[in-house]
Amino acid sequence: LWLYLDFPQLPLDHLMRGLPAPLPLVVVDGTPALIKWANREAKQSGVSEGMSLNTAYCLIPELKASAYTPEHANITLEALASSAYQYASHITLYAPDGLLLEIGSMLKLFNGLNALWNQLYAEFSNQGFTLNMATATTPIAARLLARNSLGSCNQNSDQLHATMVALDLCQAELPNKVAERCDRMGIKTLQQLMSLPSTDLTQRFGTGLSVYLDKLSGKTPDPQIAYQKPNQFFRRLDLVTEIEHLNGVLFPLQRLLQELSDYLMHYQ
């Protein structure tokens, strides 16, 4: 049994963890700069994803903005993986915003799936991160369900399969623009696609799609590269406002020290 943790606004949550009080904040990307993520305070004033940064400044002159940095996102994701080690021994990083945990071997230790699910959710939400969770019997299925906010605390393989095959093809992250080609053929869902003979799929779309679908359904093994937890503790907080007095440092410092304390309690 696999459990996927999707952090849909990881860079934004990372920055908000360093704020002592809520303020309008966005993360931008590209040239010209476009809003990639916006927090609740920014959205309440009319800012939305895809909007230009200049337009956002017209709506909120005091808006705080930070550029998206993939390297910083990877650092944050690795820190989350380190935290997840107390719940699973096999963790795979799906950069830039996901973690895959093998949990079938951990259920007895945590007194069942429901208890493990609740502890994981509390762990990361208490750290200030928004997350979607999903279980499935294959890694790809768990990832798809989590990224489409369709996850549930469930280990019934039949129910999980039914939810997975009901996905629209645009939600299935198929390779090589297969979803667009299938849409022109009138194929809308994974159920319809997977019901076609594998020989027909290979002839129409090549072997890549057949391999993907076999991994998705569990017909073909899908080995996952395990993340190795480093031997040292490392955390990073990026500040989006200037620090003018000592109290401005205390809030983020307290958060980092608490995470260090938790790390020492669990691993030393």
Disulfide bonds with the S-S distance in Angstrom:
none
